[in-house]
């Protein structure tokens, strides 16, 4: 929500690395829950196609896997996320979404 986005922006203003990886090897963009969070990270130079270090999933792959809000997917694509498996890593975002769509109506 808005408070989390404010906290995210405060961290980014202190020069927190927008491309840093989590302990599980995931980039921050793959964990976004709102389109605004995507915009903030990209504004601070997050790479929309940076793959995770362990699974090699892109932020778009990760968000499709997690079935986030369509606005998050839309913002990643608008910022230039690869929509196909151009790098030959992991599987395509579409496959991620379809394989894990049991929770989607």
Buried (B, 14 or more C-beta within 10 A) or exposed (E): EEEEBEEBBEBBEEEEEBEEBEEEEBBBBBBBBBBBBBBBBBEBEBBBBBBBEEBBBBBBBBBBBBBBEEBBBEBBBEBEBBBEBEEEBBBBBBBBBEEEEEEEE
